[in-house]
Amino acid sequence: MTDTSFPSLPLSDQLLSNLSSLGYETMTPIQAASLPLILKGQDVIAQAKTGSGKTAAFGLGLLSNLNVKRFRVQTLVLCPTRELADQVAKEIRRLARAIHNIKVLTLCGGMPFGPQIGSLEHGAHIVVGTPGRIEEHLRKERLCLAELNTLVLDEADRMLDMGFQATVDAILEATPKQRQTLLFSATYPPEIQAIADRVMKSPKVVTVAEEKSQSTIEQRFFEVRDEEHRREAAMQLLFDNKPQSTIVFCNTKRECQDVADELRSHGIEALALHGDLEQRDRDRTWVRFSNRSASVLVATDVAARGLDMDDLDLVINYHVALDAEVHVHRIGRTGRAGQKGKAYTLFSGREIRKVRALEEEQNITVEESALPEQDLDLAWFPKPEMSTLQIDGGKKDKLRPGDILGGLTGKSGIEGNQVGKINVFSTYAYVAVERSTAKVALKKLGQDKLKGRQFRVREIRGR
Ligand code: AMP
């Protein structure tokens, strides 16, 4: 067995004794997998979530690269949100507390510029911040990264989700080519791989074995009598589970729209996604669902292809999929990253053959479950957590996520942590805000200028 004690690592005595004073006795799995590589100076991509001990993994790495006597910015940690940046800075200060005179500075959007400028004039070893604000300080030449030796992209997938790609690219331009780059991300979509290919040097990929995704999926099968019963069954399952995010897979476009309309008529915020929609409407539908402004997406397999979301609570197969591979692909959309997910399949007598084929293919025994029964006229369904605002301006207007975030927060605005995903397209953009703050957010964006211009903003509702 490999040694997972910290003293097995080439860390300074100061760092080691501090770790033991913090009560960190053994490495967490992600630390054990990544720290030996990080301390060798290699570029590392680590798939790790908050709570895994990832901050200490890169924190110990960047502290080992630090020359305290040289009072220049040697490390930059980019985080998607101010909350995360604050958390990361706090953990780095804890890890560094045995080393004298280390200066860790946080630079985040939504905070006044004055004090940040003052702190930058005083200098720092380590900067932790959000992309928009860091880029701004770089542009105004208040921050110099010429002596940077370590760059950390934390929660890189979330940064991309929030549309920070271009900003991160601009920041990278300002860093020396000779540097160690560490990328931490809860998921590993192709976009992350693309970034890694561009900005990292032969990165080592580290993942920590999680329970196999299939075992985190609770699969159940429900028999229905006919099409009317099928519709009712889908509704019963939704009302019974009250999940935040569900995809219902249908085999035809027509069925998608019908099922979505039926769910809406029962007060469930459902949207249909299928090939008859214009690209713009498809984008908008996916944005609203993936940013949690809609509870249910009723989709065909083709329309949902390539669209990815981590935290789906439930997948409902409205019909049994046409083949077993499609079925496995559908249900694999829930139960990601070790989270629990549910996959329910409705089948009629006419679909029994397909169910048997699934049993064989998946090596499972299908036991029929009983459908919940409640009076659908009395049932209630929670409203989605977020609401989507559409801004009639986009990349062509040089509008960036940071501008939108900045426009929403600050004086008489909302808090940064009440802002969700931001998606900027060429001529329009969407931003998710906590539902209860939608009015305030709308007012703030409607009153203030973004990039010196007034854009039309409205809340998206309906189908
Ligand atoms: P993180 O995933 O970085 O947010 O870390 C989660 C928590 O685990 C933080 O509160 C850390 O202080 C703590 N932690 C990190 N590494 C260790 C360790 N090796 N032993 C005990 N606690 C740790």
Boltz pocket constraint, residues with backbone or C-beta under 6 A from the ligand:
constraints:
  - pocket:
      binder: B
      contacts: [[A, 23], [A, 24], [A, 25], [A, 26], [A, 27], [A, 28], [A, 31], [A, 49], [A, 50], [A, 51], [A, 52], [A, 53], [A, 54], [A, 55], [A, 56], [A, 91]]
      max_distance: 6.0
